Amino acid sequence: MSSNHSSLIVITGASRGIGRAIAISIANACTKEPTALPMPIHVVLIARDEQLLLENVRLVREKCGESTIITTTCHAVDLSDLNSLSTRLNDIFEPLKQHDYDHCWLFNNAGSVEPLGPTTLLANGSIDELRRSIDLNVTASMWLSSMFAISFSSTARSVRIVNISSLCAIEPFATMAVYCAGKSARDMFHAVLAKEMAGKDDQKDNSTTTDVENEQKARSAFKVLNYAPGACDTTMTDVLADCTTLDAGLHDYFTSSKKECKLIDPADSAGKLIELLLKDEYVSGSHVDYWDV
Ligand SMILES: NC(=O)c1ccc[n+]([C@@H]2O[C@H](COP(=O)([O-])OP(=O)(O)OC[C@H]3O[C@@H](n4cnc5c(N)ncnc54)[C@H](OP(=O)(O)O)[C@@H]3O)[C@@H](O)[C@H]2O)c1
């Protein structure tokens, strides 16, 4: 089946927290007039917890009422299982490629914050826990963005890849070395991807189009954003607030912010992100923080 002027949105970590909020923000943005993205829109939710995913599929449908402008499907995938990652993603992307979507957006959001604790004590813990963290936060994230780019960049009119980053990608936080290192690696990977794809766009069709047209195309055809959502009230910050090996200052910050309801509502951060994407004024490959928007 082929559907022109349509959009595909893939969100990982969509069972709860920021990923769930992104799915709902998209439903909100796309049910307004004029619609934010070319219709119809197909939203694909990915995480491990199928029950929560199905509940979010129901929520998005509820937001859209009887309208069929947004269809939503979900896939229960453990992205940290690198042995099956390629096959699982292929199974999801191959049927989607048949649709010739005009606009393809990926929210590369799934992540975990552990292991936590003093870096000097890391080797006292489990190397499997370290490997699992890198598998999910770094390897799977890079693989996913690359597969998305391969699958959709040659056919879609516009591709957007959003790496959900963190202040931890650009600033060291004591006792969070593994998380900081993973976020930093993800940012650089996506910055390089942006640079390479801008170069490719520059080379496209330059025999028949003017330099200005080519420049516009390079700016708009394929863009990547590293978006730091701010400290949000999610399960991830529950883990930080409950962690007894976290740096004392950070622990105080997360416990008191939770208690005083001072953390950012994920819906607020997701809403800002969607606005940022729709305005399309950010520089591809840049790191943009919730507090900068
Ligand atoms: N919360 C914050 O303050 C904050 C700040 C900066 C950046 N971030 C980033 O924002 C992103 C989302 O975090 P969050 O706060 O929303 O965390 P969260 O509430 O813990 O949600 C994490 C999401 O990732 C999914 N996930 C975890 N492990 C997975 C796996 N192995 N395979 C597939 N999916 C997996 C979880 O779903 P399942 O458990 O169902 O698999 C869940 O949907 C992360 O990349 C995080 O680093 C968060």
The ligand as an ORCA input file, in Angstrom:
! r2SCAN-3c Opt
* xyz 0 1
  N      13.882     12.041     33.275
  C      14.851     12.917     33.157
  O      15.027     13.812     34.001
  C      15.775     12.882     31.963
  C      16.695     13.923     31.830
  C      17.541     13.916     30.740
  C      17.445     12.914     29.795
  N      16.550     11.907     29.951
  C      16.488     10.876     28.915
  O      15.166     10.740     28.453
  C      14.948      9.415     27.970
  C      13.679      8.860     28.589
  O      13.857      8.821     29.991
  P      12.656      8.849     31.026
  O      13.010      9.817     32.055
  O      11.366      8.945     30.308
  O      12.892      7.411     31.649
  P      11.878      6.243     32.056
  O      10.615      6.780     32.598
  O      12.687      5.313     32.868
  O      11.547      5.589     30.642
  C      12.528      4.885     29.930
  C      11.879      4.296     28.694
  O      12.872      3.510     28.021
  C      12.350      2.191     27.828
  N      13.407      1.195     27.932
  C      14.266      0.998     28.963
  N      15.037     -0.062     28.719
  C      14.659     -0.553     27.510
  C      15.069     -1.650     26.725
  N      16.039     -2.483     27.125
  N      14.473     -1.866     25.529
  C      13.474     -1.048     25.114
  N      13.041      0.014     25.813
  C      13.630      0.249     27.006
  C      11.331      2.002     28.970
  O      10.330      1.076     28.596
  P      10.233     -0.453     29.090
  O      10.687     -0.515     30.502
  O       8.796     -0.765     28.867
  O      11.121     -1.182     28.140
  C      10.723      3.388     29.038
  O       9.693      3.517     28.085
  C      16.205      8.632     28.323
  O      17.047      8.541     27.193
  C      16.866      9.491     29.390
  O      18.248      9.304     29.432
  C      15.713     11.866     31.018
*
